Amino acid sequence: MPRPKLKSDDEVLEAATVVLKRCGPIE
């Protein structure tokens, strides 16, 4: 599975955070 081309690591972390928030609150 090829990795999507992202601008920077910060963007990756931000996207991951958004996904986690959508799945549920981080306790």
PyRosetta script that sets phi, psi and omega in degrees:
from pyrosetta import init, pose_from_sequence

init()
pose = pose_from_sequence("MPRPKLKSDDEVLEAATVVLKRCGPIE")
pose.set_psi(1, 110.2)
pose.set_omega(1, -177.3)
pose.set_phi(2, -67.8)
pose.set_psi(2, 145.2)
pose.set_omega(2, 179.7)
pose.set_phi(3, -78.4)
pose.set_psi(3, 137.7)
pose.set_omega(3, 176.7)
pose.set_phi(4, -66.8)
pose.set_psi(4, 143.6)
pose.set_omega(4, -179.3)
pose.set_phi(5, -78.5)
pose.set_psi(5, 117.2)
pose.set_omega(5, -179.7)
pose.set_phi(6, -116.6)
pose.set_psi(6, 160.2)
pose.set_omega(6, -175.0)
pose.set_phi(7, -71.8)
pose.set_psi(7, -42.6)
pose.set_omega(7, -175.9)
pose.set_phi(8, -159.3)
pose.set_psi(8, 168.3)
pose.set_omega(8, 179.0)
pose.set_phi(9, -63.1)
pose.set_psi(9, -34.4)
pose.set_omega(9, -179.7)
pose.set_phi(10, -61.6)
pose.set_psi(10, -37.5)
pose.set_omega(10, 179.7)
pose.set_phi(11, -66.6)
pose.set_psi(11, -37.3)
pose.set_omega(11, 178.2)
pose.set_phi(12, -63.2)
pose.set_psi(12, -45.9)
pose.set_omega(12, -179.3)
pose.set_phi(13, -63.7)
pose.set_psi(13, -40.2)
pose.set_omega(13, -179.6)
pose.set_phi(14, -64.1)
pose.set_psi(14, -44.2)
pose.set_omega(14, 179.5)
pose.set_phi(15, -62.7)
pose.set_psi(15, -41.6)
pose.set_omega(15, 180.0)
pose.set_phi(16, -63.8)
pose.set_psi(16, -40.1)
pose.set_omega(16, 179.9)
pose.set_phi(17, -63.7)
pose.set_psi(17, -41.2)
pose.set_omega(17, 179.2)
pose.set_phi(18, -61.8)
pose.set_psi(18, -43.3)
pose.set_omega(18, -179.8)
pose.set_phi(19, -62.8)
pose.set_psi(19, -43.8)
pose.set_omega(19, -179.6)
pose.set_phi(20, -63.3)
pose.set_psi(20, -39.8)
pose.set_omega(20, -179.7)
pose.set_phi(21, -66.2)
pose.set_psi(21, -35.4)
pose.set_omega(21, 179.6)
pose.set_phi(22, -70.3)
pose.set_psi(22, -37.4)
pose.set_omega(22, -179.4)
pose.set_phi(23, -70.4)
pose.set_psi(23, -38.7)
pose.set_omega(23, -180.0)
pose.set_phi(24, 169.1)
pose.set_psi(24, 160.4)
pose.set_omega(24, -179.3)
pose.set_phi(25, -66.9)
pose.set_psi(25, 143.6)
pose.set_omega(25, 178.6)
pose.set_phi(26, -83.8)
pose.set_psi(26, 119.1)
pose.set_omega(26, -178.7)
pose.set_phi(27, -99.5)
pose.dump_pdb("model.pdb")
